[in-house]
Amino acid sequence: MQNVLQLAYIDRKQNVERAQKEIDHLEAEAQEPQQPPSSNRRNHNPSKKPSTAKHTVNGTASSSAEHTHEKDADTNVATEMKKASLDDNADA
């Protein structure tokens, strides 16, 4: 029984030491100046290639046309969801 208690004490002591090391590490990390994320990684989505104003790249597409198209799509989705919600309320 005494051996079990000694092992439990040693295990607890090791856990406290590990926890203290982690606390020290996190405190040191918090003291370091934070670097802002680089602009090319912040909004990087490899599945989507935004259009540019260059006609050789996208033909006649432009970034403003793409933005307008996305806003219209968002509006359409919101309208459809609102209609569906009203239909669900009417059925109840």
ABEGO torsion letter per residue (X at the ends): XAAAAAAAAAAAAAAAAAAAAAAAAAAAAAABBBBBBBAAAAABBAABBBBBABAAAAEABBAAAAAAAAAAAAAAAAAAAAAAAAAAAAAX
